[in-house]
Amino acid sequence: MSKDTENGHGFSVELKRKNHVRSISISNSDREGVLLEGTIGQIEELDILEGAVLQIKGTHGTIMVNLCEDKLRELLEKKVSKRVTSNEG
C-alpha cells in the first residue's frame, strides 16, 4: 500500500474469498459514495507497520489504513475523553 496521502488516509481491503464480501455498491455519479461490506472473520492480529499503517488481520482477510501510531493514539484519546465527559454530565 502506498504511503502517499495526498487525498487523505489511504486504505486497502483484501479478502481471501469473494464469498466474504456481503455487498459492493458503486454509483455512476461522482457525488455518490461507494460502499464495501463484508467480513474479515475473527480478528487474529492488530499491528502498526513501519509506524504508519494500521493493519487488522482476520481469519478471512486484512484491512490496512494509512494511519500513523501517533494519530491513532490522538484519536483514541479524544474518544475516551469525550466518553468520560459525557458520563460525568
C-alpha positions in Angstrom: 0.0 0.0 0.0 1.3 3.4 -0.9 2.1 5.8 1.9 1.1 8.8 -0.4 -1.7 10.5 1.5 -2.3 13.4 -1.0 -6.1 12.9 -0.7 -6.1 11.8 2.9 -5.5 8.4 4.5 -5.4 5.6 2.1 -6.8 2.1 2.8 -6.9 -1.4 1.3 -9.1 -4.4 2.0 -8.1 -7.9 0.9 -10.4 -10.8 1.4 -9.3 -14.4 1.0 -12.6 -15.4 -0.9 -15.3 -13.4 -2.7 -18.0 -15.1 -0.5 -16.7 -12.9 2.4 -18.0 -9.9 0.5 -21.5 -9.1 1.6 -22.1 -6.2 -0.8 -20.4 -3.7 -3.1 -22.3 -0.5 -4.1 -20.7 1.9 -6.6 -22.7 4.8 -8.1 -22.3 6.1 -11.6 -22.3 9.6 -10.1 -19.1 11.3 -8.9 -21.1 12.8 -6.0 -22.3 9.5 -4.6 -20.4 7.2 -2.3 -19.0 3.7 -2.5 -19.9 1.0 0.0 -18.0 -2.2 0.6 -19.3 -4.6 3.2 -18.0 -8.0 4.2 -16.3 -9.9 7.0 -12.7 -10.3 7.8 -13.7 -13.1 10.3 -12.3 -13.4 13.7 -9.6 -10.8 14.5 -6.2 -12.5 14.8 -3.8 -9.6 14.9 -3.6 -5.9 15.1 -0.3 -4.1 14.1 1.2 -0.8 13.1 3.5 -1.4 10.2 6.5 0.9 9.9 4.8 3.3 12.3 2.4 4.4 9.5 -0.1 1.7 8.6 -2.7 0.2 10.9 -3.2 -3.4 9.9 -6.1 -5.6 11.1 -5.7 -9.2 10.2 -8.7 -11.6 10.4 -9.3 -15.2 9.5 -10.9 -14.1 6.2 -8.8 -11.1 5.2 -6.9 -8.0 6.1 -7.7 -4.3 6.3 -4.9 -1.7 6.1 -5.2 2.0 6.7 -2.5 4.7 6.4 -2.7 5.9 9.9 0.4 6.6 12.0 0.5 5.4 15.6 0.6 8.9 17.0 -2.5 9.9 15.1 -4.3 6.7 16.2 -3.4 7.4 19.8 -4.6 11.0 19.5 -8.0 9.9 18.0 -8.4 7.2 20.7 -7.6 9.7 23.5 -10.2 12.2 22.1 -12.8 9.4 22.0 -12.1 8.3 25.6 -12.1 11.9 26.8 -15.5 12.6 25.1 -16.9 9.4 26.7 -15.7 10.4 30.2 -17.0 13.9 29.8 -20.5 12.8 28.7 -20.7 10.3 31.5 -19.9 13.0 34.1 -22.5 15.4 32.8 
